């Protein structure tokens, strides 16, 4: 893909330069001056095309969901096991009753919202890798729908503020194509496709943030329509206080929408740690923007604050207990527990500025060419989150949007209110694609903005030129950028659905969970199951999930390598031992003769075959993906 990306990058740069030249040359030109109320759109563009894009996005998120990725990541297993035992036993794996924040690995590693949502699905549909991954896939598809309506609604609100006549070309670009292009990018880009196909707590954040923002915008729109703020000045001049109070009153439906938005924003804090810092700043900026535009009243802000505090108060109490080292709260109904180890992802001290610059480079690399340090979970070499060659388009969109912000465009001010805290947060944490999950929402908008600008420049030539050859050439040029994006999406899909399982074998450990479940069934009496550590990570977590071990048995038998480590890793529980005996090469058959069982990676089979006295008829070897279960035959 390297050569393809380089060629595509050169083509994009050429298109951008040419589009900027055309814009400067034709910036004074306009055509079809209209009023927005006079415009009607074909349902092909307002209904059919968005529906088709959502259906394509749904297919990419559900196709072979339980098979690609093959296996299960340890973080998925951790969330899945915690959800399972909460739904069945009502406790977490530390024995706490319905904890506000399950501490999982000791310093976190599984945020409450994802765990409790999975507890509901586990209760309703059973616990399996398919149900575990169906939640992010479903939310991923709904995110596409909500994102489309968010951009569409924001475009509408921006138009309402525009008092003058609009050009038809402007309306088509802003109101019709901007939501469609934004939807198309999110539906097809590697970042959101991969995010929607595995169950990590941060993967739910885009849905809740976009939904909360849509509710906020709907509330602001309703408030604008129900109270004629523009008339207040005149009324004050006339000293008509009664009417002015009426016009500045909070609409009840609008207030409910703001309260619902605050509720969802508060839930977002439970989805991932970064939301604790990003969301409050984002909300402050939002309230300032809309209060200055007289689209939200002080009363509505107060209601939103109260709802936000009430919903987030259990989490805030959890943070207070952990930060101030207060006693845990343990009751028969719920628990507010403490981490067993502290963990900080923030950069501090004298090297903070250097770290911020390094994090800036990581952010740019992830958005531009992809960061090679990222795990295969989120990044396929050759396919950065938003495709390598699209960064110039995104950068162009950022510049255009900042200009629009300066001119007072509501849409761009709202997008900036999320971009600023997400970007600043990214500068001061140990940056990776998971922690920068929220920055992709505004960046996708910026990319769409860049595409609209480039295509619009050639549309102007197409509509105004008298030469058929020039018009044909303009049509050809305006098609290149979308065609390159669609071609890159096809290449990505081909690679993901045909090669990703091979690329991600060590991350998802295909077959290991099934091997653990099979060995667990075969073990009898005092038999010990010895598991390999070859090509596996946190194997105890995978074994726990696939065997559905009773949490009380786990609590009573677990042994952690280091109980105070940042991430507690168990080396044994019940009859599982993680790590092969040191003398396995010489005494493998002796262990088997005692009724013990081995789980090995397929590359370790020679360990058994070359053992002194090996008899293939004395053992039963069962293969599960990359792993083997060796059971002695009685």
N, C-alpha and C positions, 0 to 999 in steps of 0.2 A: 504493500500500500504506500510505501514511502515515495516512489516515483509518481504515482497517481496523485498523492496529496500535494507534491511540489508543483506539478503541472496545473492542478486545480487552483492552487494558491496564486500562481502567476496569472491565470485567467481572471480570477476574482479581482486581483489588484488592477488589472487592465480595465475591467468593467467599472470599478469604482472610480478610477481616474477619469474615464470617459464620461461617466454619469455626472461627476462633479463639474466637468467642463460644460456639459449640456445644461445642467442646472443654472450655472452662472450665466450662460448665454441666453437661456429662455426663462429666467426667473421672473421677468416682467410679463411673460405671456400667460394668458388664462383663457378659458373657454367655458361656455355654458354656465354663466352665473345663475345660481338657483337658490331657492330657499329649501331648507332641510325638509320642511313639511310637504314639499312638492315631490319628493323622491320616493319611488317605490322600487323594490328589488325583486328579481325573480327568485322563486323558492328553490331553484337549483343552487343558488349561492347561499341563501339564508337557512335552508333546511337540508337539502340533499347532500351537498358537498361536506358540511360539518358532520352529518350522520355517517357518511362513508369514511371520513377520517377517523371518527371515533371507533367505528367497526374495525378498521385496519389496526388502530391502536389496541383494541381489545384482543384481536387475534394475536398480535405480537406479545401480549402479556399473558395469554392463557394457553397458547399452543405448547403442548408437551410440558406443562408447568411442573409436573411431578418428576419429569425425566431430565429436563434441562433447567438448571444445573443438576447433574446426577449426584446423588448423595445429599449430605446435609452439613452445613457449616456449624461449628461448635456454638456460635452465638445464636443461630436458629434453634439448635437443640436446647440451649439454656432457656430461651424464651418459651419454647414449646413445653419443656418439662415443668417449668414454673407455672405456666398456664394450666397444664394438666392437673397438677397436684392441688392447685387452688380451686379448680372446678370440682374435683372429686373429694379432697380431704379438707379444703379450706385453710391450708397452711402453705408457707413457702418452704424451701429446702433447708431453712434454718429452724423450722418449727414455729414460726411466728404466724399468728392468726391474721389473715387479710392485711398484710402490711401496706401502708401508704406508698412505700417505695421499696420493693424487694431488692435486697442488696446483692443478690445473685453471686457473683464472683468475689464479693467482699467489699470492693470499692465501686460497685455498680456494674454496668455491662448489659443491663436490660431495663429500659425505662418502663414505668408503670402502665402507661396507656396501651402500649403494644401487648404487654403481658395480659392485662385484664380483658382487652378485646379478644385475644386468643383464648382466654379462659371461657368466654361466652361461646365462641365457636366450637371449642372443645366439648363443652357441655351439650351443645345442640347437635353437633355432627360427629363427635368423636375426635380423637387426637391422632393426626397423621401428617406426613410431610405435605400432602395435598391441601388439607385444611389449614396448615400452618402458612403455606404460601398463597393460599387463595385470598387471604385478607389484604396483603399489600397489592395483589393483582387487581382485586375489586376496587380498592381505594385508588389505585393508579388509573383505572379506566374512568372512575367518577371524577378524578382530578382533571382529566382532559375536558370533560363537559363543563365543570365549574370554571376552569381557566378560560374557556371560550366565552362563557357568559360574562365573566369578570371583565375581560378586555372589551367586549362588546358594550357592556354597561358603562364602563369608564369612557369609552369613545362617545357614547351618547351624552354623558354628563358634560364632557368637554364641549360638544356641539351646542348644548343648551346655553353655555356661557358665551358662545360666539354670537354677538348681536348682529353682525353684518351678513351679507349674502355670501354663500360658499360656492366654489366651483364644483362642478360634477366630478371632475377628476380627483379633487381633494376628498370629497365625500366617499367616492369609491375606494380610495386608498385607505382612508382613516376608519371609516365606519363599516365597510364591507370586507376588505381584504386583510386589514390588520388583525382582527380576531381569527380569521381563517388561517393566516400564515403562522400566527402564534400557536394555534392548535396543531397545525401540521408539524412544526418544529418539535413541540413537546411529545407528540404522538410517535415520532420516528427517531428522535435523537437517542444515542446509546445510553446517556445518563439516565433518562427516565424509564427506558425499556428495561435496563438491567436492575435499576432500583426496584421496579415493580415485581420482579421475579424471584426475590428472596426476602426472608423475613428478618429484617434488622429494624430495631426500634426507630432509628432516624428516618426510615423509609416512609413513615406515615406523615412526617411533618409537612411536606408540600400540600397534601390534601387539606389538612386542618387550617393551615395559614391562608390558603387561597379561599377556602369556604368562609372563614371568618372575615376576610377582607371583602368578599362579595356581599355578605350580610351588612357590613358597615356601609358600603357604597349604596346598597339598596335603601338603607335607613336614611342616608344623607339625601338621596334622590327624593324619597317620599317627603322628607322634611322640607326640601326645597319647593316641592309642588304644593304642599299644604299651607305653607306660610309665605306670604309675599314679602320677603325681607327687603326687597328693593323699595317698598313703599314706606318703610319705617321712618326714613329720614323726613319725608314729607309730613307724616303724621306727627312727628316730634315738633316740627316747625309750627304745626297747627295746635300743639299742646293737647292733642287728643290721646290722653294716656290710656284710656280704656281700650281703644282700638289698637294702639301700639302694643299693649300687653297681649292682646288677642293674636296679633300677627307674629309676635315673637314667642308665642307659646309652643310647647313641645307637642308635636303630633303623637297620638298614642301608639299608632301602628309603627311609626318611625322609632319611637322609644323602645318598643318591643324588639325591633330589628337590631337596634344598637345593643340592647341587653343580650340578645342571642349571639351577636358578634363577640361581645365581651366573654360570654360563656365559652364559646369555641376557642377564642384566643387563650383563655385560661387553661383549657384542656391541652392546648399546644405545649404548655410548660411541662406537662407530664409525658410528652412524647420524646423529648431529647434535651440534654443539658444545655445546649447552645441557645435554645429558645428562652431560657431564663434571663439571658442578657439581651438578646436581639429583640424579642417581642415588646417589652416595656418601652424601649427607645422608639421602636416603630410606631407604637400606639400614641406616644406623646407627639411625635411628628404629625401623625394623622389628625389628631385632635386639634393641633395648632392650625394645620392647613384648612380643615373644614370649619373650624370656629371663626377663622378670619374671613372665610367665604360665607359665613352665616348659614351654614348647612347643618350645624349641630348646636344645640343650646347648652348652657352651663348645667342645666338640670339633667340633660341626657348624658353629659360627660360624667356627672356625679353618679347617676344610675349605673353607667358602665363600669366606673371604678369600683362601686360596691359589689356588683356581680363578679367582677374579676377577682377582687380580694376574697370574697366568700368561697368561690370555686377553687382558688389556688391556695387557700389558707392551710389545708392539710400538708401540702407540699412545702409551703413556707415554714410550717412548724417543723417538718422533717429537716429542712436546711438549718433552722435555728438550733435544733438539738445537736446536729453534727458539727456546726460551726462553733457553738459555745460550749460544747462538751457537756450538755445537760443529760440527765437520766432518760433512758428509753421509756416509752409509754406502751405498756403491754396490757391489753384487756382481752376478755373472752370474745370480743367482737371485731376488734381491729388492733393494729400495732403501728407504732411510729418508732422505728428501729434506728440503729447507728451502724455506719460502715465499720468494718473490721480493720480497714486500712484507708489512709488518706491518699488522695490522688489529685494532682494538679496538672492541667494541660496548658496553663498560662505561662507565658514568658515574662520573667521578672529580673530585676537586678541590673547590673551594669551592661549586660549584653542584650538588653531588651530592644534597643534600636536596631542592632544588627539582626536580631531574630525577626523583627518586624519586616526588615528588608528581605530576609530570606523567605519569610512567609508570603510576602508580596510576589516573589518570583514563583513560588509554588502555585499561588492562585492563578497567575498569568499562564504558567505552564499547563495547568489543568484546563483552563479555558481555551488555550491556543493550540498546543501540540500534544497535550497529554503528559502527565508526569509518570516517568518510568518507575518511580518508587511506589506508586500505588499498587495495591493488591489486585489480583486478577478478578476479585469480587466486583470491582467497580470499573475496571479499565482493561480493555483488550488492546494490546499493542497494535498501532496503526489506526485505531479508532478512538480518538479522544472523546470526552463526554459530549461535546457539541460539534464534532468533526474538525479535523486539523485546519483545513483551509478556510473555514468560515470566520476565523477570528477578525480579519480586516472588516468584514461586514458587521460584526458585533461592535467593534471599536467605532465604526462609522455611526452605528445606531446610538451608541453612548453619547457621542458628540452632538448628534442631532437632538437627542432627548434633552441634553443639558441646555441647549439653546432654547428649546421649548419650555423648559422649567423657568428659565430667566424671563420668558415672555408670559408666564403665568398659566401654562397649559396644565389643567387639573390631572389628566391622565399621567403625565410624566412626573408631576409632583408626588402623586401617590406611589408610583413605581420607585421613585427615588427614596421615599420614606422607608422602604424595605431594603433597598440596595445599600444605603449608608451604614446602618447598624450591622448588616451582614458582612459588609466589606471590612469595616473597622474591627469587628470581632475576629475576622479571619487573620488580621495582622498580628494579633496578640495571643494566639493559641498555637499549639503544635498542629500545623495545618495539614489536613488531608481532605479528600473529596467528601468523606462522610460528614465532617464537621462543617464544611462549606455548603451543605445541602440547600440552605435557603437562598444563597446568592444566585443559584441557577434560575430561580423564578424571574427576577428582574432581567437577568442576562438573556433569557429566551425572548423576553419582550424587546430588548435592545437589538437582538439579531433580527427579529421580525421587522423592526423599525428600519434597520439597514437594508433589508431586502426590498421593502416598500419604496424606499428612496431610490434605489438603483433602478428598479423596474419602472417607477414613475417617470424617471428622466427619459427613458426610451419611449414610454407611452406618449409623452408630450410631443416627441418628434413624429410618432406614428399618427397622432390625431391632427397635427398642424401642417405636416408637409404635403405639398401638392404632387410630389414625385412618387410614383408607385414603387420604384426601386428603393428609394429612401425609406418608404413605409415598410416594405418587405424586410429591409435590412434592420430597421428598428424592432420589428416583431421578432426577428431571429435573435437579436442581441438581448431583448428583454426575457427571452426564454432560456438563455444559457444558465443564469444563476439558479433558478428553480430546478432546471434539469440536472445540474451538478449536485444539488442537494439530494434529489431523489435517487440519483445514481449511487451516491455515497451511502444512502440509507439501504439500498438493495445490497450493496457489498457488505455492509455491516450485518444485515439479517442473514445473508448466506454464511458469513463467517460464524456468527453466534450460534445458529441452529445446526451447523455442521461440525464446527471445530471446538466450541467452547468447552464441552465436556472433557476433551483431551487436554485443553489448556489449563483447566481448573481442577484437575484430579487431586492435587495435594490440598487444595482449599476446601473441597466438599467431600473428600474421602469416600467415593462411591463404593458401596457394598459393606463398609465397616459397620454401620448400624445394624444391617440385616445379619451380619456375622455375629455380632454381640447377642442379638435376640435369639439366634439359633443355638449358640453356645449356652446361653442361659437355660434354654429348654432342655438341653442335653445333659447339663450338669446335675448330678445327683449326690446325695449324702454330703460328705465333706469335700467334694471335688472342688478344686480351685481352677478358675479360668485365668490363664496367663495371656495378657494381650501385648502385642507389639507396640512400640512407639515409632516404628518406621512409617513414614509418610502419613502420620496422623498428628493432630493437634488437639490438646485437651480431650483425650479419648474417653475419659470418665463421663464427660457430659453427653457424648453421643450414646454411650452405653446406658446411661440413666434414662435418656429419652426413649430409646428403642425398646428397652426392657420394661419400661413403665414401673420402675422399682418403687415399692411402697416408701414414702418419704420418712416414715418412722424407722424403717429398717436402714435407710441411708444415714439418717442422723445418728443412729446408735452404732454404726460400723465404720463410718467414713474416717479416713486418715488423710489429712492434707500434708503435702510436702512442707509447706510453710504456712501455718494458719494466719500469720500476720502479713503475708505477701500482698502486694497490690492486687494481684489476681490469684485467688486461692485455687490451686490445682490439686485434685485428689489423686493419690497413687494407689488407693484401694477403697473398696466398699463391698459389703456382703462377701460374695465369693469371687469378686473380680480383683485381679492384681495387674496394674498397668506398668509394664516393663517386664521383660523376659528374665528368667533366672540367669545369673552370671555363668553358671556351669551348664547351660542348655546344650552347648555343642557336644559335650561329653556325656551328659546324663539325660538327654531328651527322652529316651525310651523309659528311663527309670521314672520320670515324672508322669509319663503317659500310663505306665503300668499301675500307678497309684490311683488311676481314674481321673487325673487332671486333664484339662483341655487347653489347647493352644489356639490363639488367633494370630495369624502371621500375615504379613504382606507377601504377595506372590513372589517377590524377589528373594524371600527368605526360605523358600521351600527346601533348598539344599541343606539348610541347617538340620532338617529332620532326615532327609534322604541319606545324608552322609554320616549320620549318627551310628556309632558301633551297634551292630546287631539289628539294624532297621529291617523290618518285615512289612511290606506294603499290605499284607493281608491282615495285619494286626491293628490297623487303624482305618478309620473312615474319614476321608478328606472331602470336605464340601467347599465349593467355590462360591464367593459372593463378590462380584465386581473385581476389585484389585486385591481382595483378601481371601484367606483360606481358614477354615475351621478344622482342626485336627482332633478327632475324638477317638479314644481307644475303644476297640471292639472287645466286649467282655467275653 
